[in-house]
C-alpha cells in the first residue's frame, strides 16, 4: 500500500480507534455514528457507578485524523470505491475498514416495545454513552431495578446500580452467572458476592412479560421494578456489509489479512468472523486492529485467529478467563474457596495450559497468561503450584516478559519502565481497556525499586 492511499474506517469504537492510532501519518478518515468522540465502552458501568466521569473514559485520538462524528454510513458503493452517508454525501476510499461492532438484540419479553415502536419508558439498553446517561438520570429517581442478563455486562451494571443504593435484581436464563465463560462453582461465588451488595440473583429463570405490575418471570413470579436494564443478547453488525454483497455468515467473513470478499475492504472487531470465530472482547479486537495497521502500512503480517482472553472487574471480584475453559479438552486442575470468594481452574493438555478461569484471586494471572501464550510444557506439580498463589509469603516477582495487561498486550517490563501510573496509561495503554490490570500495574510501579535487584 502506498502512503497516498485513502483509508476510511466505518465505526468509532475501541477497535476503530486503536486502528486509527496505528495508522498515524497516513491519510485516515474515521466515520462515527455517535456525536461523541470515541470512548471506552467497557468503562461505561464505571460512569454509571460514579467512579469515572464521561471525560475520563475518552480515548486518545491521533493528530491529523479526519474524525467525523454524527456521521452514519448507509451504503457501500464498491464499484466507485465510495461510502454513502445518511445525508447523501459520499466519501471516497482506496481501502475501507468496517469496524461496526455489534448491536443489541431484544429478548422475547412481551411489553418491552410500545405500539408506536418505542421502548417502554422503564426499559433501558446499555451500550452507548447516551444509554448510560439516560439510565443515570432514571436511576437518580428510582428505588429498584431489574437487570436482564447475567453475563459480563449484566454483572457490571448490577454492581453499579447496587452501589448507588437501588434494590437490584438480576435475571439470568442459564443455570449460573457468566455461563458462557465460567462453570457453576465460579458462577455461585459471583452470585454470593452480588448478594453481599444487596443484589438478588435469579438463575434458570427468564423474563416473559412487562406490565404495570412489574416484570414477570416464566416461573410465575413478578418483580416490582422502576427500571429494566437489558444486557443480554447481541450480534455482529453486518447489515452494511450484506447490502454491499460481501460474504457474511455470523459476522463479516475475513481472511488472514482481515480482508473481506472484496480485497479493498477489511473488517475488524466484533463485526468480523475469522474462520468460525467471532470475537466479543477487547483484547482480540485490539489485536486485530494492531495487526491490520501493520499490514496497511506495508508489513508482511498475517492473522491466525484471536487469542481469547476476557478480564474484568465484576462485582468486587476480579475475573479472568483464558480460552474456553468450559469446553476445552484436557485434565482439569481446580481450587475453589467459596469462604473467601476465590475459584481457580486450569485445563491442561499434554502439559500445556489450554484454558483457565480465575475468580477472586489473580495473583498468578501474569505467569499463567505467559504459559498459556507460549504453550509452555509444565511439570506434573506446576499446574497445582500456579493455583496456590495465596500461600506465597512474599510478593511474587513477575519476569519482564510476563503479560500484565491482556487488552493492550503490555508486559511487566514495559510497566516497570514507566515513571508513573499516568505515564503507563499514556505510553502503553495499560488499564485503558477493561481496567482489570490496574491493581497489578500499581503494584509493579510501587515495588519496581525492590524488584530491580532481581529482574
Protein Blocks (a to p, Z undefined) as FASTA:
>chain_A
ZZkbccddedjdfklmmmmmmmgoiacddddfbfbdcddfklmmmmmnopacfklmpccd
dehiacdehiacfbdcfknopaddfkopacddfbdcddebpaddddddehkacfkopacf
kbccdfbfmlmmmmmmmmmmcfbdcdedjbfklmmmmmmmmmnopacddddfbfbehklm
mcfklmmmmmmmmmmnopacdehiacfbdcfkbccdfkopacddfbdcdfehcdddfklm
mmnopacffbccddfkopafblkbccehjlbcehjbccfbfklmmmmmmmmmmmmnopac
ddebjaddddddehjbdcddehjfklpgcdddddddfknopacddddeehiafbdcdehi
amlmmmmmmmmmnopacdfklmmmmmmmmmpmbdcdddfklcfblmnopafklmmmpmbf
klmmmmnopoklnommmmmmmmmmmmmmmmmmmZZ
